[in-house]
Amino acid sequence: MAGRVVPRAPHGAQRHPVGAGERNPP
């Protein structure tokens, strides 16, 4: 699971478990 999110936003996924950080990065 983490391997797939790492390339997109490793820190974002941890901060936003909902996925908001992944779809709407700051």
PDB file of N, H, CA, C and O in Angstrom:
ATOM      1  N   MET A   1       0.854  -1.216   0.000  1.00  0.00           N
ATOM      2  CA  MET A   1       0.000   0.000   0.000  1.00  0.00           C
ATOM      3  C   MET A   1       0.880   1.253   0.000  1.00  0.00           C
ATOM      4  O   MET A   1       0.732   2.134  -0.848  1.00  0.00           O
ATOM      5  N   ALA A   2       1.795   1.313   0.966  1.00  0.00           N
ATOM      6  H   ALA A   2       1.915   0.598   1.655  1.00  0.00           H
ATOM      7  CA  ALA A   2       2.638   2.521   1.087  1.00  0.00           C
ATOM      8  C   ALA A   2       3.457   2.723  -0.188  1.00  0.00           C
ATOM      9  O   ALA A   2       3.656   3.853  -0.633  1.00  0.00           O
ATOM     10  N   GLY A   3       3.924   1.628  -0.765  1.00  0.00           N
ATOM     11  H   GLY A   3       3.762   0.710  -0.403  1.00  0.00           H
ATOM     12  CA  GLY A   3       4.742   1.736  -1.981  1.00  0.00           C
ATOM     13  C   GLY A   3       4.001   2.476  -3.090  1.00  0.00           C
ATOM     14  O   GLY A   3       4.618   3.201  -3.871  1.00  0.00           O
ATOM     15  N   ARG A   4       2.702   2.301  -3.164  1.00  0.00           N
ATOM     16  H   ARG A   4       2.201   1.712  -2.529  1.00  0.00           H
ATOM     17  CA  ARG A   4       1.948   2.963  -4.247  1.00  0.00           C
ATOM     18  C   ARG A   4       1.739   4.447  -3.936  1.00  0.00           C
ATOM     19  O   ARG A   4       1.699   5.273  -4.848  1.00  0.00           O
ATOM     20  N   VAL A   5       1.607   4.780  -2.669  1.00  0.00           N
ATOM     21  H   VAL A   5       1.639   4.109  -1.928  1.00  0.00           H
ATOM     22  CA  VAL A   5       1.353   6.190  -2.330  1.00  0.00           C
ATOM     23  C   VAL A   5       2.663   6.975  -2.233  1.00  0.00           C
ATOM     24  O   VAL A   5       2.674   8.198  -2.380  1.00  0.00           O
ATOM     25  N   VAL A   6       3.764   6.264  -1.986  1.00  0.00           N
ATOM     26  H   VAL A   6       3.756   5.271  -1.867  1.00  0.00           H
ATOM     27  CA  VAL A   6       5.062   6.947  -1.824  1.00  0.00           C
ATOM     28  C   VAL A   6       5.415   7.817  -3.037  1.00  0.00           C
ATOM     29  O   VAL A   6       5.774   8.981  -2.857  1.00  0.00           O
ATOM     30  N   PRO A   7       5.325   7.294  -4.261  1.00  0.00           N
ATOM     31  CA  PRO A   7       5.679   8.090  -5.439  1.00  0.00           C
ATOM     32  C   PRO A   7       4.789   9.313  -5.598  1.00  0.00           C
ATOM     33  O   PRO A   7       5.192  10.300  -6.214  1.00  0.00           O
ATOM     34  N   ARG A   8       3.592   9.253  -5.051  1.00  0.00           N
ATOM     35  H   ARG A   8       3.265   8.451  -4.551  1.00  0.00           H
ATOM     36  CA  ARG A   8       2.657  10.379  -5.216  1.00  0.00           C
ATOM     37  C   ARG A   8       2.850  11.390  -4.087  1.00  0.00           C
ATOM     38  O   ARG A   8       3.157  12.553  -4.350  1.00  0.00           O
ATOM     39  N   ALA A   9       2.678  10.976  -2.868  1.00  0.00           N
ATOM     40  H   ALA A   9       2.429  10.032  -2.654  1.00  0.00           H
ATOM     41  CA  ALA A   9       2.831  11.919  -1.741  1.00  0.00           C
ATOM     42  C   ALA A   9       2.996  11.142  -0.441  1.00  0.00           C
ATOM     43  O   ALA A   9       2.019  10.904   0.269  1.00  0.00           O
ATOM     44  N   PRO A  10       4.240  10.742  -0.125  1.00  0.00           N
ATOM     45  CA  PRO A  10       4.504   9.969   1.098  1.00  0.00           C
ATOM     46  C   PRO A  10       4.156  10.761   2.350  1.00  0.00           C
ATOM     47  O   PRO A  10       3.526  10.232   3.265  1.00  0.00           O
ATOM     48  N   HIS A  11       4.561  12.018   2.396  1.00  0.00           N
ATOM     49  H   HIS A  11       5.073  12.448   1.653  1.00  0.00           H
ATOM     50  CA  HIS A  11       4.275  12.829   3.579  1.00  0.00           C
ATOM     51  C   HIS A  11       2.798  13.233   3.575  1.00  0.00           C
ATOM     52  O   HIS A  11       2.173  13.320   4.632  1.00  0.00           O
ATOM     53  N   GLY A  12       2.252  13.476   2.403  1.00  0.00           N
ATOM     54  H   GLY A  12       2.759  13.405   1.544  1.00  0.00           H
ATOM     55  CA  GLY A  12       0.845  13.889   2.316  1.00  0.00           C
ATOM     56  C   GLY A  12      -0.095  12.776   2.781  1.00  0.00           C
ATOM     57  O   GLY A  12      -1.085  13.026   3.470  1.00  0.00           O
ATOM     58  N   ALA A  13       0.236  11.544   2.390  1.00  0.00           N
ATOM     59  H   ALA A  13       1.040  11.341   1.831  1.00  0.00           H
ATOM     60  CA  ALA A  13      -0.637  10.430   2.772  1.00  0.00           C
ATOM     61  C   ALA A  13      -0.654  10.269   4.295  1.00  0.00           C
ATOM     62  O   ALA A  13      -1.693   9.980   4.890  1.00  0.00           O
ATOM     63  N   GLN A  14       0.510  10.461   4.909  1.00  0.00           N
ATOM     64  H   GLN A  14       1.354  10.696   4.425  1.00  0.00           H
ATOM     65  CA  GLN A  14       0.570  10.296   6.368  1.00  0.00           C
ATOM     66  C   GLN A  14      -0.211  11.415   7.063  1.00  0.00           C
ATOM     67  O   GLN A  14      -0.891  11.181   8.062  1.00  0.00           O
ATOM     68  N   ARG A  15      -0.107  12.621   6.526  1.00  0.00           N
ATOM     69  H   ARG A  15       0.445  12.810   5.714  1.00  0.00           H
ATOM     70  CA  ARG A  15      -0.807  13.737   7.184  1.00  0.00           C
ATOM     71  C   ARG A  15      -2.302  13.671   6.907  1.00  0.00           C
ATOM     72  O   ARG A  15      -3.115  13.987   7.776  1.00  0.00           O
ATOM     73  N   HIS A  16      -2.664  13.259   5.691  1.00  0.00           N
ATOM     74  H   HIS A  16      -2.004  13.002   4.985  1.00  0.00           H
ATOM     75  CA  HIS A  16      -4.096  13.192   5.352  1.00  0.00           C
ATOM     76  C   HIS A  16      -4.474  11.763   4.966  1.00  0.00           C
ATOM     77  O   HIS A  16      -4.422  11.404   3.790  1.00  0.00           O
ATOM     78  N   PRO A  17      -4.847  10.960   5.937  1.00  0.00           N
ATOM     79  CA  PRO A  17      -5.233   9.572   5.654  1.00  0.00           C
ATOM     80  C   PRO A  17      -6.452   9.502   4.751  1.00  0.00           C
ATOM     81  O   PRO A  17      -6.706   8.469   4.132  1.00  0.00           O
ATOM     82  N   VAL A  18      -7.203  10.582   4.670  1.00  0.00           N
ATOM     83  H   VAL A  18      -6.997  11.421   5.173  1.00  0.00           H
ATOM     84  CA  VAL A  18      -8.417  10.587   3.850  1.00  0.00           C
ATOM     85  C   VAL A  18      -8.049  10.631   2.369  1.00  0.00           C
ATOM     86  O   VAL A  18      -8.823  10.187   1.521  1.00  0.00           O
ATOM     87  N   GLY A  19      -6.859  11.171   2.058  1.00  0.00           N
ATOM     88  H   GLY A  19      -6.231  11.531   2.747  1.00  0.00           H
ATOM     89  CA  GLY A  19      -6.455  11.248   0.659  1.00  0.00           C
ATOM     90  C   GLY A  19      -6.563  12.679   0.131  1.00  0.00           C
ATOM     91  O   GLY A  19      -6.305  12.924  -1.048  1.00  0.00           O
ATOM     92  N   ALA A  20      -6.937  13.611   0.983  1.00  0.00           N
ATOM     93  H   ALA A  20      -7.146  13.412   1.940  1.00  0.00           H
ATOM     94  CA  ALA A  20      -7.082  15.011   0.545  1.00  0.00           C
ATOM     95  C   ALA A  20      -5.724  15.546   0.086  1.00  0.00           C
ATOM     96  O   ALA A  20      -5.632  16.219  -0.940  1.00  0.00           O
ATOM     97  N   GLY A  21      -4.679  15.244   0.848  1.00  0.00           N
ATOM     98  H   GLY A  21      -4.754  14.697   1.682  1.00  0.00           H
ATOM     99  CA  GLY A  21      -3.348  15.735   0.491  1.00  0.00           C
ATOM    100  C   GLY A  21      -2.902  15.179  -0.854  1.00  0.00           C
ATOM    101  O   GLY A  21      -2.193  15.850  -1.604  1.00  0.00           O
ATOM    102  N   GLU A  22      -3.316  13.957  -1.158  1.00  0.00           N
ATOM    103  H   GLU A  22      -3.893  13.412  -0.549  1.00  0.00           H
ATOM    104  CA  GLU A  22      -2.913  13.336  -2.410  1.00  0.00           C
ATOM    105  C   GLU A  22      -3.615  14.000  -3.596  1.00  0.00           C
ATOM    106  O   GLU A  22      -2.968  14.309  -4.597  1.00  0.00           O
ATOM    107  N   ARG A  23      -4.912  14.222  -3.498  1.00  0.00           N
ATOM    108  H   ARG A  23      -5.437  13.971  -2.684  1.00  0.00           H
ATOM    109  CA  ARG A  23      -5.656  14.803  -4.629  1.00  0.00           C
ATOM    110  C   ARG A  23      -5.481  16.328  -4.668  1.00  0.00           C
ATOM    111  O   ARG A  23      -5.422  16.919  -5.746  1.00  0.00           O
ATOM    112  N   ASN A  24      -5.399  16.956  -3.503  1.00  0.00           N
ATOM    113  H   ASN A  24      -5.447  16.476  -2.627  1.00  0.00           H
ATOM    114  CA  ASN A  24      -5.251  18.423  -3.488  1.00  0.00           C
ATOM    115  C   ASN A  24      -4.021  18.822  -2.686  1.00  0.00           C
ATOM    116  O   ASN A  24      -4.124  19.249  -1.536  1.00  0.00           O
ATOM    117  N   PRO A  25      -2.852  18.677  -3.313  1.00  0.00           N
ATOM    118  CA  PRO A  25      -1.617  19.040  -2.613  1.00  0.00           C
ATOM    119  C   PRO A  25      -1.546  20.542  -2.352  1.00  0.00           C
ATOM    120  O   PRO A  25      -2.098  21.330  -3.120  1.00  0.00           O
ATOM    121  N   PRO A  26      -0.878  20.941  -1.286  1.00  0.00           N
ATOM    122  CA  PRO A  26      -0.796  22.352  -0.905  1.00  0.00           C
ATOM    123  C   PRO A  26      -0.028  23.174  -1.936  1.00  0.00           C
ATOM    124  O   PRO A  26       0.132  24.382  -1.767  1.00  0.00           O
TER     125      PRO A  26
END
